[in-house]
Amino acid sequence: MAVRVDLNISLDGFATTTDQTAENPMGEDWSRLVAAYVATRTFRERVLHDPSGEGTTGVDDKYGEAYFAEVGAEIMGAGMFGLHNFPDDPDWQGWWGDEPPFRVPVFVLTHAPRPSIEMAGGTTFHFLSATPQEALDRALAVADGKDVRIGGGATVARDFLKAGLVDQFHVAIAPILLGRGIRIWDDLRGFESGYEVTTETAESGVVHVTFRR
């Protein structure tokens, strides 16, 4: 069992983008940041429900497969769930679709808890106001000995990293510069101490860096 974080970041360390508009709510920079991951066969199968077998199958796909492997529970922030889109709509079920890709219990950190939502495919969203340690205790209790993944967003991931609760941190560094957003490395000086660090460069140019306790 391990507590894991996986993030896509830019060369200058930003894990979020700032160019969103009403017409393009994700922004052009986001598609650049996650382009290699979105192109993988694993992403197409798991997130887009595409059984065609199309998509890249190299190093990026290896990490895509690992992202979903052996996960027993997930923790994410309200923004990653999509709660900020319709915060006052009790029927809003997030932006992950009718069959989210997680297939495990997901604990959504929010200041305004609401009833749990059971989705198709095995995902159940639970909403709670809790500290990182409290949320992790809840997730560990239902993970059945498997890993707990801290899905994001960047602020939530950094909270768990700063609290020393993460056993494995994988960053996929895209060869782009964003210049603004939330930098994952802020307030984490010396984080690498106590971790074994490995790197691997994918065919896409993305550099995968993994910190393992």
Backbone bond lengths (Angstrom), bond angles and torsions (degrees), N, CA, C in turn:
res aa  C-N    CA-C-N  psi(-1)  N-CA   C-N-CA  omega(-1)  CA-C   N-CA-C  phi
1 M - - - 1.457 - - 1.512 109.65 -
2 A 1.326 116.77 136.44 1.459 121.62 178.06 1.521 108.72 -144.01
3 V 1.317 114.59 154.81 1.468 121.21 171.71 1.520 106.27 -99.18
4 R 1.323 117.18 122.25 1.459 122.77 -169.86 1.516 112.11 -122.38
5 V 1.332 114.57 148.90 1.463 122.24 170.97 1.523 107.06 -131.57
6 D 1.329 117.18 135.60 1.461 123.50 173.52 1.519 108.07 -129.71
7 L 1.335 116.72 126.11 1.462 120.17 -179.37 1.521 110.71 -137.58
8 N 1.318 115.81 149.78 1.458 122.67 167.49 1.525 107.50 -97.49
9 I 1.334 116.79 128.36 1.459 120.19 179.30 1.527 109.43 -134.99
10 S 1.336 115.18 164.71 1.458 121.53 178.48 1.527 110.09 -88.64
11 L 1.326 116.47 172.51 1.464 120.77 177.59 1.523 111.76 -57.45
12 D 1.345 116.43 -34.14 1.460 119.75 -179.64 1.524 112.40 -92.44
13 G 1.333 117.03 14.66 1.456 121.25 167.14 1.511 117.19 88.71
14 F 1.343 117.88 10.81 1.464 119.51 -178.41 1.526 111.04 -89.92
15 A 1.333 115.37 132.39 1.462 121.54 179.99 1.525 112.02 -105.38
16 T 1.323 116.95 -0.28 1.461 121.15 177.34 1.524 108.61 -131.36
17 T 1.321 115.87 163.03 1.457 121.91 178.04 1.524 109.85 -118.18
18 T 1.317 116.36 167.45 1.473 120.16 -174.86 1.525 112.66 -133.11
19 D 1.333 118.09 13.37 1.472 120.03 -174.50 1.529 112.96 -102.91
20 Q 1.336 116.95 21.23 1.455 119.88 -179.11 1.528 111.55 -67.63
21 T 1.323 115.83 145.64 1.462 122.30 174.82 1.525 108.41 -134.27
22 A 1.335 115.70 169.32 1.460 119.71 177.65 1.532 110.66 -61.82
23 E 1.329 116.16 -35.18 1.460 120.50 -179.64 1.526 111.71 -77.51
24 N 1.325 116.86 -29.35 1.467 121.99 -179.56 1.530 108.13 -132.51
25 P 1.352 117.04 81.13 1.469 120.71 -171.94 1.520 113.98 -64.22
26 M 1.325 118.68 -20.34 1.460 120.53 177.41 1.528 111.36 -89.24
27 G 1.321 116.47 -28.98 1.458 120.80 -178.40 1.517 112.33 84.31
28 E 1.317 116.52 151.98 1.460 120.72 -179.83 1.527 111.60 -68.63
29 D 1.341 116.65 -33.87 1.463 119.27 -178.37 1.524 112.08 -64.05
30 W 1.337 117.48 -33.69 1.460 119.66 -178.72 1.525 110.82 -64.50
31 S 1.333 116.78 -41.15 1.461 119.34 179.00 1.520 110.91 -64.59
32 R 1.332 117.89 -32.62 1.463 121.52 175.84 1.525 111.02 -69.53
33 L 1.326 116.50 -37.95 1.457 121.35 -176.03 1.525 111.63 -67.83
34 V 1.316 117.08 -38.51 1.466 120.88 -174.23 1.524 112.49 -108.45
35 A 1.327 117.98 13.17 1.466 121.44 -173.47 1.521 113.02 -55.30
36 A 1.329 117.33 -44.60 1.466 119.98 -177.11 1.525 111.47 -65.70
37 Y 1.337 116.87 -40.00 1.461 120.74 179.09 1.519 111.29 -68.06
38 V 1.320 116.89 -44.20 1.459 121.29 -178.99 1.533 111.13 -63.37
39 A 1.323 116.78 -27.50 1.467 120.48 -178.40 1.521 113.20 -78.19
40 T 1.345 118.51 -9.84 1.458 120.37 -174.44 1.524 112.56 -75.74
41 R 1.320 114.73 155.89 1.460 120.29 176.71 1.529 110.48 -64.29
42 T 1.341 116.45 -37.43 1.467 119.43 179.81 1.517 111.37 -61.31
43 F 1.336 117.79 -44.91 1.460 120.36 179.07 1.523 110.50 -61.39
44 R 1.312 116.37 -44.07 1.470 119.40 -178.26 1.525 111.09 -62.72
45 E 1.338 116.13 -39.93 1.459 119.03 -179.33 1.521 111.97 -73.56
46 R 1.336 116.40 -47.39 1.470 120.50 -169.64 1.522 112.25 -81.35
47 V 1.323 117.74 -39.46 1.463 121.08 -174.54 1.530 112.02 -96.85
48 L 1.331 116.90 -41.95 1.466 120.64 -177.47 1.520 112.49 -93.01
49 H 1.348 117.10 -5.66 1.472 122.07 -179.80 1.528 111.15 57.18
50 D 1.330 115.19 42.11 1.465 122.58 -179.59 1.528 108.84 -100.85
51 P 1.344 118.88 109.21 1.465 120.99 -176.71 1.524 113.27 -88.97
52 S 1.312 118.31 10.38 1.465 121.30 -172.61 1.523 113.25 -69.93
53 G 1.344 117.82 -19.90 1.448 120.19 -176.09 1.508 113.88 84.63
54 E 1.327 117.01 2.30 1.455 120.65 178.90 1.520 110.70 -76.75
55 G 1.319 116.41 159.28 1.459 122.28 -179.69 1.516 110.80 119.23
56 T 1.320 116.47 163.08 1.460 120.95 -177.91 1.526 110.95 -70.81
57 T 1.326 115.35 150.55 1.468 120.23 -176.18 1.523 112.00 -128.41
58 G 1.318 118.07 21.30 1.456 121.65 -177.87 1.512 113.03 -91.61
59 V 1.325 115.70 -142.59 1.458 121.95 -175.42 1.524 111.51 -62.59
60 D 1.338 117.63 -42.48 1.467 119.94 -179.99 1.527 111.08 -59.91
61 D 1.320 116.87 -39.27 1.465 120.32 -179.79 1.521 110.94 -69.39
62 K 1.332 116.92 -33.34 1.470 119.74 176.71 1.524 110.48 -59.37
63 Y 1.324 116.62 -43.16 1.458 119.98 178.41 1.530 111.15 -73.03
64 G 1.333 116.46 -30.32 1.461 119.23 174.72 1.513 111.76 -63.43
65 E 1.323 116.59 -42.32 1.462 120.26 176.64 1.524 111.13 -63.44
66 A 1.323 116.14 -42.74 1.465 120.49 -179.59 1.528 111.33 -63.72
67 Y 1.326 116.25 -30.10 1.464 120.73 -178.97 1.530 111.20 -57.64
68 F 1.313 116.30 -39.23 1.460 120.14 -176.30 1.526 113.18 -95.81
69 A 1.333 118.03 -11.70 1.462 120.61 -172.05 1.526 112.28 -74.72
70 E 1.322 116.13 137.56 1.468 123.92 170.90 1.526 113.60 58.32
71 V 1.328 117.00 32.71 1.465 121.43 177.01 1.522 108.80 -96.79
72 G 1.349 116.41 127.93 1.453 120.66 179.77 1.509 114.02 -105.66
73 A 1.344 117.03 -16.26 1.466 121.61 178.32 1.519 108.30 -163.21
74 E 1.321 115.51 156.83 1.471 122.14 -176.79 1.528 108.74 -129.78
75 I 1.336 115.51 147.55 1.464 121.72 172.41 1.522 107.66 -125.61
76 M 1.315 117.39 133.74 1.463 120.90 178.76 1.520 109.99 -145.55
77 G 1.330 115.34 163.12 1.449 121.23 176.09 1.510 111.95 -84.10
78 A 1.322 115.81 167.99 1.463 121.08 -179.10 1.523 111.31 -61.70
79 G 1.337 116.85 -33.74 1.455 119.91 -179.73 1.511 112.57 -66.93
80 M 1.330 117.65 -39.98 1.458 120.46 179.12 1.520 111.25 -67.12
81 F 1.321 117.34 -34.16 1.460 120.32 174.74 1.519 111.21 -68.43
82 G 1.329 116.73 -32.24 1.454 120.78 -175.85 1.513 112.75 101.71
83 L 1.340 116.01 15.41 1.463 119.77 -176.87 1.521 111.70 -65.96
84 H 1.327 117.46 -27.87 1.460 120.24 -178.78 1.523 112.44 -70.01
85 N 1.340 116.79 -19.26 1.453 119.30 -179.56 1.525 111.82 -66.28
86 F 1.326 116.44 -43.66 1.464 121.31 -178.90 1.529 108.14 -138.03
87 P 1.331 117.78 70.02 1.470 120.52 -171.92 1.525 114.03 -65.39
88 D 1.322 117.92 -23.14 1.465 120.48 -176.62 1.521 113.20 -104.52
89 D 1.333 117.45 6.62 1.465 121.29 -178.92 1.528 108.83 -96.90
90 P 1.338 118.21 108.40 1.472 120.09 -176.83 1.524 112.55 -67.34
91 D 1.336 118.04 -15.54 1.460 121.45 -178.25 1.532 112.79 -95.30
92 W 1.339 117.26 -4.50 1.460 120.48 -179.17 1.522 109.60 -69.02
93 Q 1.341 116.72 126.83 1.460 122.26 -175.48 1.527 112.67 -113.29
94 G 1.320 116.44 23.72 1.453 119.95 177.89 1.515 112.41 84.62
95 W 1.320 115.39 177.30 1.464 119.43 -175.50 1.525 112.26 -107.38
96 W 1.354 117.68 19.84 1.452 120.89 -178.87 1.527 113.07 -91.27
97 G 1.329 117.31 2.07 1.458 119.99 178.81 1.512 112.76 85.70
98 D 1.336 114.83 -179.56 1.461 120.46 -176.70 1.523 112.65 -71.50
99 E 1.342 116.97 -24.33 1.464 121.28 -179.99 1.527 108.93 -129.37
100 P 1.333 118.34 83.42 1.466 121.76 -178.55 1.526 111.71 -60.96
101 P 1.325 117.72 155.97 1.470 120.62 -173.92 1.525 114.95 -79.79
102 F 1.336 118.48 -2.53 1.467 120.39 -170.67 1.527 112.77 -76.86
103 R 1.318 117.33 -47.86 1.474 123.44 175.49 1.528 113.04 64.04
104 V 1.327 116.30 24.72 1.466 123.36 177.58 1.529 107.42 -144.97
105 P 1.339 118.15 169.95 1.466 119.11 172.75 1.526 110.48 -62.07
106 V 1.338 116.31 134.98 1.461 122.53 179.56 1.526 108.65 -122.07
107 F 1.327 116.56 126.28 1.458 122.20 -179.73 1.528 108.24 -103.24
108 V 1.332 115.40 116.91 1.458 122.35 -176.86 1.524 108.68 -100.53
109 L 1.331 116.46 119.34 1.462 121.03 -179.53 1.520 109.73 -81.72
110 T 1.315 116.57 123.11 1.456 121.58 -177.35 1.520 109.52 -152.54
111 H 1.333 116.22 152.09 1.462 120.37 175.99 1.527 111.68 -81.91
112 A 1.335 116.67 -6.61 1.460 120.84 -179.02 1.528 109.45 -129.21
113 P 1.347 117.47 78.11 1.471 120.40 -179.03 1.523 112.25 -57.02
114 R 1.312 116.18 151.71 1.465 123.33 178.68 1.524 108.12 -142.35
115 P 1.336 118.76 170.76 1.473 119.90 -179.18 1.518 111.80 -61.15
116 S 1.330 115.79 151.91 1.460 121.25 178.63 1.520 110.57 -64.87
117 I 1.335 115.59 154.34 1.460 122.29 179.33 1.521 108.70 -124.67
118 E 1.324 116.92 120.50 1.455 121.45 177.07 1.520 109.10 -96.23
119 M 1.337 116.14 124.21 1.458 121.77 -175.55 1.523 110.04 -111.09
120 A 1.329 115.73 168.70 1.466 120.92 176.36 1.526 109.91 -67.37
121 G 1.327 116.13 149.46 1.453 120.68 174.74 1.508 115.09 89.77
122 G 1.335 118.21 -1.13 1.459 120.03 175.83 1.509 115.95 104.36
123 T 1.334 117.97 -0.34 1.466 120.85 177.91 1.522 110.22 -87.33
124 T 1.325 116.42 130.32 1.459 121.82 170.53 1.521 107.95 -126.51
125 F 1.330 116.55 124.48 1.457 121.88 178.52 1.524 109.59 -91.71
126 H 1.344 116.28 126.08 1.453 122.77 174.79 1.530 107.53 -114.79
127 F 1.319 117.39 135.49 1.464 121.82 -175.17 1.519 109.16 -111.06
128 L 1.346 116.40 127.18 1.444 118.83 -177.52 1.516 111.37 -148.47
129 S 1.314 113.99 150.87 1.462 121.96 172.02 1.517 106.58 -101.61
130 A 1.350 116.91 112.35 1.458 119.81 -171.50 1.514 110.36 -157.70
131 T 1.317 116.60 160.00 1.452 122.24 171.78 1.531 108.44 -75.29
132 P 1.347 118.39 164.40 1.470 119.31 175.73 1.530 112.90 -53.94
133 Q 1.328 118.26 -44.02 1.456 120.22 -179.05 1.526 111.32 -65.19
134 E 1.322 117.46 -41.58 1.469 120.48 179.37 1.526 110.96 -63.75
135 A 1.334 116.20 -43.32 1.459 119.55 178.78 1.518 110.76 -64.28
136 L 1.329 116.44 -40.73 1.466 119.98 179.47 1.521 110.99 -64.20
137 D 1.318 117.92 -40.24 1.464 120.65 177.80 1.531 111.07 -60.06
138 R 1.334 116.18 -40.82 1.473 120.14 178.16 1.521 110.46 -63.94
139 A 1.337 116.06 -43.45 1.464 120.14 -178.13 1.529 111.64 -67.65
140 L 1.329 116.83 -41.89 1.465 120.29 179.70 1.529 111.41 -61.52
141 A 1.321 115.87 -33.23 1.465 120.20 -176.59 1.526 112.14 -67.09
142 V 1.331 117.84 -22.54 1.472 120.22 -177.67 1.528 112.25 -115.07
143 A 1.328 118.19 -0.03 1.465 120.99 -174.88 1.518 113.11 -77.40
144 D 1.312 117.71 -9.73 1.469 122.51 175.94 1.523 111.83 56.73
145 G 1.335 116.01 40.71 1.456 120.47 176.95 1.507 115.36 81.23
146 K 1.322 117.44 -2.62 1.462 120.63 178.43 1.528 110.01 -90.34
147 D 1.331 116.17 -179.04 1.454 121.30 -177.54 1.522 111.95 -72.51
148 V 1.322 114.84 154.89 1.468 122.05 169.70 1.524 107.03 -110.46
149 R 1.319 116.52 124.68 1.456 120.83 -179.78 1.528 109.98 -103.43
150 I 1.330 115.55 129.90 1.454 121.08 172.11 1.522 105.81 -90.61
151 G 1.329 116.82 103.00 1.453 120.51 -169.48 1.517 114.52 -75.69
152 G 1.317 118.40 -27.12 1.465 121.10 -175.92 1.507 110.15 128.00
153 G 1.316 117.31 -168.94 1.444 126.39 -1.62 1.523 114.59 -69.15
154 A 1.320 113.58 -160.95 1.452 120.27 -171.80 1.522 112.82 -61.49
155 T 1.322 117.63 -40.35 1.463 120.55 -178.35 1.520 111.18 -65.77
156 V 1.323 116.37 -43.32 1.463 120.50 177.87 1.525 110.25 -63.82
157 A 1.319 117.41 -44.75 1.464 120.80 179.15 1.524 110.81 -59.70
158 R 1.319 116.64 -43.47 1.465 119.96 -178.73 1.519 111.46 -66.60
159 D 1.334 117.54 -34.69 1.471 120.73 176.72 1.527 110.80 -59.93
160 F 1.332 116.43 -42.62 1.465 120.01 179.44 1.520 111.09 -70.93
161 L 1.331 117.03 -37.16 1.463 120.54 177.73 1.527 110.72 -64.65
162 K 1.317 117.00 -45.15 1.464 121.19 -179.35 1.522 111.39 -65.04
163 A 1.344 117.01 -30.82 1.461 121.09 -179.97 1.528 112.27 -79.74
164 G 1.339 117.45 -2.92 1.458 120.65 178.90 1.514 114.22 72.11
165 L 1.336 117.07 27.13 1.455 121.13 -174.19 1.523 113.55 -98.54
166 V 1.333 117.77 -0.35 1.463 121.28 -171.78 1.531 110.36 -103.35
167 D 1.327 115.96 127.34 1.464 121.94 178.04 1.522 112.45 -88.76
168 Q 1.331 116.89 -31.84 1.462 120.71 -177.87 1.524 109.62 -141.40
169 F 1.315 116.19 125.86 1.464 121.92 -179.12 1.522 108.32 -125.28
170 H 1.328 115.94 115.84 1.459 122.17 179.41 1.530 108.99 -112.18
171 V 1.336 115.45 126.55 1.460 120.18 175.06 1.522 108.50 -119.55
172 A 1.324 115.75 132.13 1.457 122.54 173.85 1.532 106.44 -100.84
173 I 1.337 115.90 108.35 1.464 121.05 -173.12 1.523 109.34 -92.72
174 A 1.333 116.35 107.43 1.463 121.30 179.40 1.522 109.75 -77.72
175 P 1.323 118.77 142.54 1.461 121.76 -177.39 1.531 112.17 -79.11
176 I 1.322 115.83 57.53 1.462 121.44 177.66 1.528 108.67 -135.04
177 L 1.323 116.51 159.93 1.460 123.09 175.99 1.518 108.87 -114.44
178 L 1.327 116.51 129.31 1.465 121.30 179.92 1.526 112.66 -104.14
179 G 1.318 117.78 -37.26 1.460 120.62 174.92 1.508 116.28 80.24
180 R 1.328 117.40 -14.04 1.463 120.00 -179.53 1.522 109.30 -162.42
181 G 1.324 115.27 162.57 1.458 121.83 -176.24 1.520 109.13 127.95
182 I 1.328 117.18 -152.96 1.458 122.21 177.01 1.520 107.81 -102.64
183 R 1.326 116.03 118.69 1.460 121.56 178.56 1.523 109.26 -85.85
184 I 1.325 115.94 124.92 1.459 119.57 -176.69 1.521 111.39 -68.23
185 W 1.344 119.12 -27.77 1.459 120.99 -172.43 1.527 113.87 -84.74
186 D 1.312 118.88 -9.26 1.458 119.94 -179.07 1.537 110.52 -59.91
187 D 1.337 115.64 135.39 1.474 122.92 179.63 1.523 112.96 66.82
188 L 1.351 117.83 18.18 1.460 120.60 179.35 1.528 111.60 -119.60
189 R 1.313 116.86 28.66 1.465 120.54 -179.69 1.533 110.27 -56.57
190 G 1.336 116.46 130.87 1.451 121.26 -179.85 1.512 114.32 78.12
191 F 1.333 117.62 10.31 1.465 120.74 -177.82 1.523 112.25 -55.02
192 E 1.342 116.76 -32.33 1.458 119.95 -174.87 1.530 113.45 -66.74
193 S 1.317 117.12 -16.67 1.465 120.39 179.31 1.536 109.71 -62.16
194 G 1.308 115.89 130.97 1.454 119.59 179.69 1.515 113.96 88.16
195 Y 1.341 117.21 1.41 1.459 121.15 178.42 1.528 109.94 -120.28
196 E 1.312 115.83 147.06 1.461 121.18 167.49 1.518 107.43 -87.41
197 V 1.331 117.44 130.38 1.455 121.44 -174.68 1.526 109.54 -112.63
198 T 1.339 116.65 128.06 1.457 122.38 175.46 1.522 109.30 -125.88
199 T 1.339 116.32 152.45 1.462 121.06 178.90 1.519 109.81 -133.17
200 E 1.312 115.25 151.29 1.463 121.66 176.93 1.522 108.20 -151.60
201 T 1.327 116.59 132.08 1.463 121.34 -178.92 1.528 109.45 -100.60
202 A 1.330 115.05 129.30 1.460 120.98 -179.25 1.524 111.15 -87.72
203 E 1.328 114.98 166.33 1.457 121.26 177.93 1.528 111.59 -59.86
204 S 1.313 116.77 -26.69 1.474 122.25 -178.87 1.524 112.71 -75.66
205 G 1.328 117.07 -13.14 1.458 121.26 -173.36 1.513 113.33 96.74
206 V 1.328 117.08 -7.90 1.465 121.39 176.64 1.529 108.73 -70.47
207 V 1.332 116.39 135.87 1.457 121.55 176.69 1.524 108.80 -103.76
208 H 1.321 115.82 122.05 1.461 121.43 -179.27 1.524 108.17 -96.92
209 V 1.328 116.98 117.16 1.457 122.74 179.49 1.525 107.41 -114.29
210 T 1.327 116.12 128.28 1.465 121.10 -178.13 1.517 110.43 -123.95
211 F 1.324 115.76 127.21 1.463 123.65 175.17 1.533 106.93 -103.97
212 R 1.340 117.09 120.03 1.469 121.04 178.54 1.517 109.15 -120.48
213 R 1.314 116.23 128.60 1.450 120.69 178.89 1.529 111.09 -65.58
